[in-house]
Amino acid sequence: MDKAAGKTFSRPKKAITPAFNQVYHEWKAGQLTAIAAMKRLNMKQRTFYHRVSDFENQNLHIETATS
């Protein structure tokens, strides 16, 4: 019944931190390897790539909205 009412039962997503933003840009610029970025952020591989995907999709929507 709750599910039909639109309630979610999953764990809420954590917000993208400024530290992730910094490390992401260093990684994309080739200054860090993916492994080094994961270690610096204390993330596992799956989490890191999910965050990257979310971050890139979020930025894509922001850029398209302003264009």
PyMOL commands that set and color helices and strands:
alter all, ss='L'
color gray80, all
select helices_A, chain A and resi 18-28+34-41+45-66
alter helices_A, ss='H'
color red, helices_A
deselect
rebuild
show_as cartoon
